[in-house]
């Protein structure tokens, strides 16, 4: 199941090419693939920024081609995730290569789809403020110049996405309740299953694994649907925008993704250093002001 845009894009996203995101091996660990992907996104970010600086002399085709390449990287990222979800859905739901900060904002194994819409609104508002605050700022083609028809389409997208998020959240909640169904509880009455890790009985292990299998299989479907919604929402936002507006949006999207990961890792290092003897907190160390002695 690979997501696709529900409407015809104003950008040419149909081309396919060998992408840096493509794994060399189907069994390559996804955490390595994820880290390689961060490097690709850093490079994409620099290309997008350069395009903004030079777009006055760039053709519409150049803008479309760049946006198309970046979107292809997103597509390949989720294609690789689909393979990894089939192989280890539990790891993909709770990835150990993310920071605690990123973990705190996960929704079904990734970012909440409506985050893309909130990001668009936030960036558009900031760029509009920049225009109003300084007449010298040239923001004619950025997100602060969204038309009424574009805003209507964004609002419709947000409403649809919220409804789909709610449906998936309810599906996950319903599936999570199956951890206490009769199949699972029935295993508790068997003393042999209490020591399944130490037992040599294949029949006992088979009973436990058979009970757990539908739990994991159900999660596979839910996570793949969540990824489908994530990519469809991102594509839909890009479809609404003009090519140069799409470049501005993808800059903000890539920056947010990369910087939250970076800041989260720094926070993790800080917290880890505090737990070590004589730890000083590292780069996130906060020096509290001295308190005056009580009278």
N, C-alpha and C positions, 0 to 999 in steps of 0.2 A: 504494500500500500504506500504509494508515493504521492504526497500532496501536490495539487495543481491549482492554479488560480481559477476562480469560478467565473471570471469575466476576462474579456480580451484585454491584454495589457497595452498601455500606451507606449511601453518599452519593448524592445525585442529581446525577450528572455528565452526564446525557443532554441537557441543554438546550444550545442553540447560540445565540449572539448575535454581532453585529458586534463584533469584538475589536480592541483597539488594536494587536495583533500583525499584523493583516492588512496585507499590503503594498499600497500604492497602485497599484503597477504590477508586472506579472509579471516585468519585467526590472529591477526596482529592485535595486541591488547589495546582496548579503546582509550585507556589513559594516555598511552604514547601518542595515539592518533589525536587526542584532544590537545595535548601540548604542541604537537606539530601544527595543529589548526590555529593555535594562538599566534604562531609566527606568520601564518598566511594572513590572518586578520590584521596584524600590525602592518604588513605590507599593503593590504587593501586600504587601510586607513590613510597611509601616506599618499597613495594614488588618488584617493577621493579628495584629500585636502589640496593636492596639486591641481586637480581639475577645477576646484572652486576658485583657486587663485588665477587660473588661466582660462576660465570658461568663456570670457568675452571674445576670445579668438578661437574657441573650440566649436566644432560643428555639433549639431544635434546628434548626428550619427556617433561621434566620439563619446558623447555623454551616454547614449544608449548602450554602446558597446561596453563601457566601464561598468555601468549598473548591471548589465547582463552578466558580466564576469563575476561580480560580487555575489549576485543572486545564485549563480551556478555553484559557488562555494558553499552557500547555505544549503542548497539542495543536496550536494554531495555529503555534507556533514550529516544531514538527517538520513541519507541513504545508508551511510556507515552505521549510524545509530540503530537502524532497523535490524541490521545483521547482528549487532551486539545485543539487542533486546532479546532476540530469539535465543541467543547463547547463554545469557545471564541477566535476566530481567531484574533480579533483586539488586545486583550491583548498579545497574543503570538507574534504578529508582533512588538509590542512596549512594551516589558516586563518591569514592574516597579521595578523588583528586581535586575536589572542590574545597573551598575554604568554609569555615563555620558560618561566616557571613552569608555566603551563597546558599548554604544549606537552609538557613533560616528563611530564605525567600523562595525556596523551591515550591513549585506546584506540579504535582504528578511528574517528578523527575526532571523538571526544567523550569524555564521562566513562564509566568502566567501570560497567556496570549494577549490579554487586554493591556499589558504593559506597553506593547508597541503603540497602541493608540494614545495612552497617557504620555508616552515619550514624545509623540508627534505634537500633542497639545502643548506640552511644556516647552519644547524647542521653538515652536511657532510663537508662543507668547513672549519668550525671551528675545527673539529676533524682531518682533514687532515693537517691543519696548526700546530696543536699540535704535530703531528707525525714528521713533517719536522723540527720543532723548537727544539725538544728534542728526541733524539734517545732512551732515557730510557722509553718514553711513549709507552705502549703496546696498539696499536690501530688496531691490525690485524683483529679483528672481528667487528669493529664499522662502522659507516656510512662513515668514511673517506676512506674506502676500497671498495666502490661501484665498481662493474665491468662495463665494457663497455656495455655489454648486459643489465644490470640493468639501466644504464643511458639512453640507448635508449628507454627502456620501460617507464621510468619516463617522458622523453620528449614526447612520444606519449600520455601518460596519461594527461599531462599538456595541450597539444593541444586539446584533446577531451573535457577536462573539461572547458577550456576557451570557446569553441564553445557552450557548453550546458549552461554555465553561461550567455553568450550573448543572447541566445534564451530565457532564463527565464527572463532576464532583460527587453527584448523587450516585452515579454508577460505582465509583470507587468506594464510597461509604457503604453501599449495599454489599459490595464484594468483601470488604473488610470484615463485615459481620459473619461471613462464612467461616472465619477462623474458629468460631465457637459452634459450628453446626454439629449434627448428630454423628457424622463420620469422625470428626476430630475428637469429640467428647467420648465417643465409644472406645477410642484407643486408650483413654486414661484408665479404663477399668481393667486393662490387660497389664499385669505386672511386668511382662517381658518388654513392653515398649518403653518402660521407664529407663531401661539401660540399653537402648538401641545402639548407642555409639560403641558399646563394649560387647554386644552380643555377636555371635558367629552364625546366628540363624538367619539365612537368607529370606525365609518366609516372613519373619518379623520385620526386617528392614523393608521388604516389599510392601507390607501393609502400611507402614509409615510413609514411604515414598509415594505410594498410590494415593494416599489421603492428601498429601501436600501438592501433588502434580496439578490438580485442577485449580488450586489456589494461585500457583505461579502462572499457569496458562491464562487465567482470567486477567492477571496483572499485565501480561504481554499485550492483550488486546486493548486494554485501557490506556497503557502508556503509548502504544502506537497511534491511537486516536488522538491523544493529547499532542503528540509530535506533529501529527497531521494538521491539527488546529493551529499550532504555533506557526508552522510554515505558511499555511494558507492566509493567516492573518497578516504576516509580514509581507507576503506577496500582494495582498489586497491593498495595504497601505501604499506600497510602491506604485501599484496600478493607478491609484487616485492622483498621484503627484506628477508634475511635469518632470522631464529628465533632470534638470538642474536641482529642482526641489528634492527629487529622490536622492541625489548625491548628498545634499545637506542632511536628509534624514538618516541615510546609511552611515554618515560620519558620526552622528549622535548615537545611533544604535551600536556601532562598533566600539566607540569610546566608552559607553556605559558598560558594555559587556567586559571589555578588557580591564577597565579601571576598577570595577567592583571586584573582579578576580584578584587583581594586584593588591588592592587595599585589604581585602579579606585575608590574603596570605600574610601580609604585614601584621595584621591584628593577631593572627594565629601565632606568629613568631613572637610577638610581644607577650601574649598570654603564656606561651611555653617558657619564655625566659623568666617570667615572674615565678614560675614553679621550680626553677633551678636555684641551687644555692648561690647567693650573692647576685641574683639576676637583677638587672637594672631596667628591664622593660624594653630595651632596644630602641628603635626609631619612634615607637609610640609611647615612650615614657612620658608620664605627666608628673610634673613637679608641683606638689601642692604648696600653697603659701604657708609660712610658719604661723602657728596659732599662738596668740598671746596667752600667757598663763592665767588661769582663773584666779580671781581675787580671793 
